[in-house]
Amino acid sequence: MKVRINRSGAFTLIEVMITVAIIGMLSAISVPSLVKSREQAQLKGMINNLRIIESSKEQWALENKKGNGAQPTGADLGVYLKNNVMPTPVASETYNINPIGTPADATVFSKIGNIPAGGTVELP
């Protein structure tokens, strides 16, 4: 006569709790770095848009023989931009087209990195 032992092969409660605890610790470690990398990507996108605006300002000034202090509008710069539209905001910021000789900047409405809400992003 053989004695059969029935093993179901399921995980014990302790094993499941340890696995959940490890996954929770790993996610707690990775979330702050994901937030920081998202903010850095937004800042880089804003700076890239500012470079595009600044380049179109320079092209406008050269073609229209304008010097420092001349103020172009968004419609003036549209000819030098892709599809005649200003760059798309990355994080709900507004781009300020300053006069020729003064770099363009962006006003942010929420804190991004070390820039407070209501602060400005400028070209480096």
C-alpha positions in Angstrom: 0.0 0.0 0.0 1.4 3.4 -1.0 0.7 6.5 0.9 0.1 9.5 -1.4 1.0 13.0 -0.2 -0.9 15.7 -2.1 1.2 18.8 -2.6 -0.5 21.6 -4.4 2.6 23.7 -5.2 1.1 27.0 -4.1 3.0 29.9 -2.5 2.8 30.5 1.2 1.5 33.7 2.6 5.0 34.7 3.8 6.5 34.3 0.3 3.8 36.5 -1.2 4.2 39.2 1.5 8.0 39.2 1.0 7.6 39.5 -2.8 5.1 42.4 -2.4 7.5 44.2 0.1 10.4 43.9 -2.3 8.4 45.3 -5.2 7.2 48.1 -3.0 10.7 49.1 -2.0 11.9 49.0 -5.6 9.1 51.3 -6.7 9.7 53.7 -3.8 13.3 54.0 -4.9 12.6 54.5 -8.6 9.7 57.0 -8.5 11.7 60.1 -7.4 14.2 59.5 -10.2 11.5 59.2 -12.7 10.0 62.5 -11.6 13.4 64.2 -11.8 14.1 62.8 -15.3 10.7 64.0 -16.5 11.4 67.5 -15.2 14.8 67.6 -16.9 13.2 66.4 -20.2 10.7 69.2 -19.9 13.4 71.8 -19.3 15.4 70.6 -22.3 12.3 70.7 -24.5 11.6 74.3 -23.4 15.2 75.3 -24.1 15.0 73.7 -27.5 11.9 75.6 -28.3 13.6 78.9 -27.2 16.5 78.1 -29.5 14.0 77.7 -32.4 12.3 81.0 -31.6 15.6 82.8 -31.2 16.8 81.4 -34.6 13.6 82.6 -36.3 14.0 86.1 -34.7 17.6 86.3 -36.1 16.4 85.3 -39.6 13.6 87.8 -39.4 16.0 90.6 -38.4 18.4 89.8 -41.1 15.9 89.6 -43.9 14.0 92.7 -42.8 17.2 94.7 -42.0 16.2 95.3 -38.4 18.6 96.1 -35.6 18.6 95.7 -31.8 15.3 96.8 -30.2 13.0 95.9 -33.1 10.1 93.8 -31.8 8.9 91.0 -34.1 5.5 89.4 -33.6 4.5 85.8 -33.7 3.0 86.4 -37.2 6.3 87.9 -38.3 8.2 84.8 -37.2 5.7 82.3 -38.5 7.3 82.4 -42.0 10.5 81.0 -40.4 8.9 78.3 -38.3 7.6 74.9 -39.3 4.0 75.0 -40.5 3.9 78.7 -39.7 3.2 78.0 -36.0 5.1 78.7 -32.8 6.6 75.7 -31.0 4.2 73.7 -28.9 4.5 74.3 -25.2 6.0 71.4 -23.3 4.5 72.0 -19.8 1.9 74.7 -20.3 4.5 77.5 -20.5 4.1 80.7 -22.5 6.9 81.9 -24.7 7.9 85.6 -24.7 9.3 87.0 -27.9 11.5 89.7 -26.7 13.0 92.5 -28.9 16.0 91.7 -31.1 19.2 91.6 -29.0 17.3 90.2 -26.0 16.9 86.4 -25.8 13.5 84.9 -25.8 12.3 83.4 -22.5 9.5 81.2 -21.3 7.2 81.7 -18.2 6.3 78.5 -16.4 3.1 78.1 -14.4 4.2 75.2 -12.2 7.4 74.3 -10.5 9.8 72.5 -12.8 13.1 71.5 -11.3 14.6 74.4 -9.4 12.5 77.0 -11.3 9.5 78.1 -9.1 6.0 78.6 -10.4 5.8 81.9 -12.2 9.5 81.8 -13.0 11.2 82.1 -16.3 13.3 79.7 -18.3 16.1 81.4 -20.4 18.6 80.1 -22.8 21.9 79.1 -21.2 
